[in-house]
C-alpha cells in the first residue's frame, strides 16, 4: 500500500471536497421540514398504537382481573 505524504493527502482531500455538490438553502429547508413532518406523523402513529394496546390490555385485565 503506497503511503502519501501529508501535503499530498490535503491536496487530495481538497480535490474531493471540490467535487461535492452542496444542497441549496431551499433544498435544506424543504428536507428539514419533511423530516419534522415525518417525525410528527411517526410520533402520532406510535401514540395511537400505544393507546390501542393500553386500552386492549386494560379491557382484558378488567374482564379477567
C-alpha positions in Angstrom: 0.0 0.0 0.0 1.5 3.3 -1.1 1.8 6.0 1.5 1.2 9.6 0.7 2.7 12.5 2.5 0.5 14.9 4.4 0.7 17.6 1.7 -0.5 15.2 -1.0 -3.2 14.0 1.3 -4.5 17.5 1.9 -4.4 18.2 -1.8 -6.4 15.0 -2.5 -9.0 15.9 0.2 -9.4 19.4 -1.3 -9.9 17.9 -4.8 -12.5 15.5 -3.5 -14.4 18.2 -1.5 -14.4 20.4 -4.6 -16.4 17.6 -6.4 -19.2 17.6 -3.7 -22.5 19.1 -4.9 -23.8 21.0 -1.9 -27.6 21.4 -1.5 -29.2 24.8 -1.9 -30.7 26.6 1.0 -34.2 25.8 -0.3 -33.3 22.1 -0.6 -32.0 22.1 3.0 -35.1 23.9 4.3 -37.5 21.6 2.4 -35.7 18.4 3.6 -35.7 19.7 7.2 -39.5 20.4 7.1 -40.1 17.0 5.6 -38.1 15.4 8.4 -40.1 17.2 11.1 -43.4 16.2 9.5 -42.4 12.6 9.2 -41.2 12.6 12.9 -44.5 14.1 14.0 -46.5 11.6 12.0 -44.4 8.7 13.4 -45.0 10.1 16.9 -48.7 10.3 16.4 -48.8 6.8 14.9 -46.9 5.2 17.9 -49.0 7.2 20.4 -52.2 5.7 18.8 -50.7 2.2 18.8 -49.7 2.7 22.4 -53.2 3.9 23.3 -54.8 0.9 21.5 -52.6 -1.6 23.2 -53.1 0.0 26.6 -56.9 0.1 26.1 -56.9 -3.5 25.0 -54.9 -4.7 27.9 -57.0 -2.7 30.4 -60.1 -4.3 28.9 -58.7 -7.8 29.2 -57.5 -7.2 32.7 -60.9 -5.8 33.8 -62.6 -9.0 32.4 -60.2 -11.5 33.9 -59.0 -9.4 36.9 
